[in-house]
Amino acid sequence: MQLNFDLIANTMQPALRAALAAVEELASQGGGEARGAVFTRREVVDFILDLSGYTPDKPLHEKRLLEPSFGGGDFLLSAVERLLAAWRIHGDGGSTLDALKNAIRAVELHRDTFQSTRRALVEYLTASDVGLQTANRLADAWLVQDDFLLVPLDGQFDYVIGNPPYVRQELIPEALMRASEKARKLAEQTGTPFVVRKPASAEKQSKS
């Protein structure tokens, strides 16, 4: 069951406007330390991706990965590297855009960080023999500049990977705290999962 974001948005009025203003404030902030930005070493990224099963020996283009706070792209770029490798092994030789556009959704709140990582992603894709137009269209399909706790995302995901920011609670605008908490409580009342759900593979393993 998917979260009913329309219901949540309607219920959150008029606090939604205050929350959106708070999101805009955070999106424009400078200073990685104040934003809780965390940089993850490549060996840690690879270990976590291996542990999750996001490996090129699988047809990753048929799966979906979510990165809730992609920051400088530590997990995102490594995941894309694996996705491209898997596509070259398991793909049917058709359109790269059509095959891969739904394979990743990655969210980042901070606007400048979003733009710099988007540029790095496009550069990586073009260096990996993906045409510039396709690279830009994939970046547009994959990346979302918004607050992960409030943005609606389509469909379900097989993998949720990342290293979230560590922000002191008192630094988060009060309006945004209230909006996130209200959305969480409403999700519980409507019987829908909020923010975190186990991948389908994990659910099957827990039942076996």
C-alpha positions, -999 to 999 in steps of 0.1 A, spaced: 0 0 0 13 34 -9 12 66 12 -17 89 3 2 121 -2 -29 140 -14 -47 132 18 -17 142 39 -12 174 20 -49 184 25 -48 176 62 -16 195 67 -31 228 54 -25 256 63 7 244 81 20 232 47 29 268 36 50 272 67 67 238 61 74 247 25 90 280 36 112 260 61 122 236 33 132 265 12 153 279 41 171 246 45 176 242 7 194 275 6 217 271 36 254 270 33 279 250 54 279 213 53 285 209 90 253 229 98 234 208 74 247 175 88 264 165 56 282 132 59 307 119 34 311 82 31 343 64 21 342 44 -10 350 11 7 321 17 31 298 25 1 308 -7 -17 304 -28 15 269 -15 20 259 -20 -16 273 -55 -16 255 -62 17 222 -50 3 226 -72 -28 228 -43 -53 254 -60 -75 260 -61 -113 254 -99 -115 217 -91 -111 195 -74 -137 194 -41 -117 176 -23 -145 146 -43 -135 149 -32 -99 144 2 -82 167 19 -59 159 49 -36 186 72 -22 168 96 3 196 121 7 222 118 -20 244 147 -10 277 146 -29 267 114 -46 288 89 -27 262 62 -29 244 75 -60 274 74 -83 285 40 -71 250 27 -76 249 42 -111 283 25 -119 268 -9 -109 235 -2 -127 254 5 -160 275 -26 -156 244 -47 -150 226 -32 -180 256 -41 -202 255 -77 -190 217 -83 -188 202 -56 -210 186 -64 -244 205 -37 -263 175 -14 -265 171 22 -254 193 30 -224 169 58 -214 138 36 -215 155 7 -197 171 28 -169 149 58 -163 129 41 -135 158 23 -119 168 51 -95 151 78 -75 174 100 -55 164 130 -34 185 159 -21 172 189 -2 201 213 -5 199 232 -38 236 238 -45 246 203 -35 218 190 -58 232 210 -88 268 200 -82 260 163 -79 238 164 -109 267 178 -129 289 151 -116 263 125 -125 260 137 -161 298 139 -164 301 103 -152 273 91 -176 289 107 -206 323 94 -196 307 59 -195 296 62 -232 260 74 -225 251 102 -249 248 137 -234 211 140 -242 203 107 -226 226 115 -196 206 147 -189 173 129 -193 183 102 -169 195 128 -144 161 145 -147 143 112 -142 164 100 -113 170 131 -92 146 151 -71 154 184 -53 131 184 -23 126 172 13 125 134 12 101 134 43 75 154 24 79 147 -13 57 122 -30 75 94 -48 60 70 -73 59 32 -70 78 9 -47 115 2 -42 137 -29 -40 166 -11 -23 169 19 0 205 30 3 223 60 17 239 77 47 214 103 60 225 137 73 230 141 110 213 173 121 208 185 156 170 186 162 171 222 174 185 233 140 155 220 121 128 246 116 98 240 139 73 242 111 91 214 93 93 193 124 55 197 129 48 189 92 69 158 92 55 145 125 19 152 113 26 133 81 40 104 100 10 102 124 -15 104 96 3 76 78 0 55 109 -37 63 112 -44 54 75 -24 21 79 3 31 54 40 29 59 59 62 63 94 69 49 110 35 56 98 2 42 117 -31 39 126 -41 3 105 -69 -10 135 -92 -9 140 -85 28 103 -92 34 106 -126 17 137 -135 37 120 -126 70 91 -150 62 113 -179 52 
